[in-house]
Amino acid sequence: MMRLVVILCLIGGLAMLGALYVAKTGVDASQARLASLQAELARERDRINTLTANIAHLEDPEHLRMLARTHLGFEPVSSAQELTLAELAQVRAEAERMAPQASQAAQARWQGDLPPTRGRP
C-alpha cells in the first residue's frame, strides 16, 4: 500500500512539474508579446509626436503667409486698402447702380426665388 502511495505521489509530482513547465513557457511567451507591443506602442507614440509637430509647422501663420506670397502672390492688406463703413456703403451703392439686374438676379438666386442658371444645379 505504501508503494502505491509513493507511486501516486511521484505521478502527481510529475504532472505538477509538467503543468508548471507549460505555465512558465506560456508566461514567457506572453511577456515577449507584451514587450513587443510596448515597443510598437512607443514607436507609434513617436510617430504621433512627429505628425503633431508637422501639423503645428504647417498651420503656423508665418508659414502660411510665406506660402500664400510665394505660390499665390498674396500680400498683406495695406491700410490704404481698408474701407470705413461709410466708404463700404458707397461702394455697394455704386456696384448696385452699375449692375442692378445682375445684383437682383444674384440676390433672388441666393434666396432661392429663381431657378438656377443653365448648366448649374
C-alpha positions in Angstrom: 0.0 0.0 0.0 2.9 2.3 0.8 4.4 1.7 -2.6 1.1 2.6 -4.2 1.0 6.0 -2.3 4.7 6.7 -3.3 4.0 5.9 -7.0 0.8 8.1 -7.0 2.8 10.9 -5.4 5.5 10.6 -8.0 3.0 10.6 -10.8 1.2 13.6 -9.2 4.6 15.4 -8.8 5.5 14.8 -12.4 2.1 16.0 -13.6 2.5 19.2 -11.5 6.0 19.6 -12.9 4.6 19.3 -16.4 1.8 21.8 -15.7 4.4 24.2 -14.2 6.6 24.0 -17.3 3.6 24.7 -19.6 2.5 27.6 -17.5 6.1 29.0 -17.4 6.5 28.8 -21.2 3.1 30.5 -21.6 4.1 33.3 -19.3 7.4 33.7 -21.1 5.6 33.9 -24.5 3.1 36.4 -23.0 5.9 38.6 -21.6 7.7 38.6 -25.0 4.4 39.6 -26.7 3.9 42.3 -24.1 7.4 43.7 -24.7 6.9 43.7 -28.5 3.6 45.5 -28.1 5.1 48.1 -25.7 7.9 48.7 -28.3 5.3 49.1 -31.0 3.3 51.5 -28.8 6.4 53.6 -28.2 7.1 53.8 -32.0 3.5 54.8 -32.7 3.7 57.5 -30.0 6.9 58.8 -31.6 5.1 58.9 -35.0 2.2 60.7 -33.4 4.5 63.3 -31.9 6.3 63.8 -35.2 3.0 64.2 -37.0 1.8 66.7 -34.4 4.9 68.7 -34.8 4.5 68.6 -38.6 0.9 69.8 -38.3 1.9 72.6 -35.9 4.6 73.7 -38.5 2.1 73.5 -41.4 -0.5 75.5 -39.5 1.9 78.2 -38.4 0.6 81.6 -39.6 4.0 82.7 -40.8 4.5 79.6 -42.8 1.0 80.0 -44.4 1.8 83.7 -45.2 5.1 82.7 -46.9 3.2 80.0 -49.0 0.5 82.5 -49.9 3.1 85.0 -51.1 5.2 82.5 -52.9 2.6 80.5 -54.7 -0.5 82.7 -54.8 1.0 86.2 -55.0 -0.9 87.3 -51.9 0.3 90.3 -49.9 -0.9 91.6 -46.6 -3.7 94.2 -46.7 -2.3 97.7 -46.5 -4.1 100.4 -44.6 -4.8 102.2 -47.9 -6.9 99.1 -49.0 -9.1 99.2 -45.9 -12.6 100.8 -46.1 -14.6 102.6 -43.5 -18.3 101.7 -43.1 -19.3 104.8 -44.9 -17.0 104.0 -47.8 -18.3 100.4 -47.9 -21.8 101.7 -48.2 -20.8 103.9 -51.1 -19.0 101.1 -52.9 -22.1 98.8 -52.5 -24.4 101.6 -53.8 -22.2 102.2 -56.8 -22.0 98.5 -57.6 -25.8 98.1 -57.4 -26.2 101.2 -59.6 -23.8 99.8 -62.2 -25.4 96.4 -62.4 -28.9 96.4 -60.9 -30.2 93.5 -62.9 -27.3 91.2 -62.1 -27.4 92.1 -58.4 -31.1 91.5 -58.2 -30.8 88.2 -60.1 -27.9 87.1 -57.8 -29.9 88.1 -54.7 -33.0 86.2 -55.9 -30.9 83.2 -56.8 -29.4 83.3 -53.3 -32.8 83.4 -51.7 -34.0 80.6 -54.0 -36.6 82.6 -55.8 -35.3 82.0 -59.3 -34.4 78.7 -60.9 -30.7 78.0 -61.3 -28.9 79.1 -64.4 -28.4 76.7 -67.2 -25.8 74.0 -66.5 -25.8 74.7 -62.8 -27.7 72.8 -60.2 
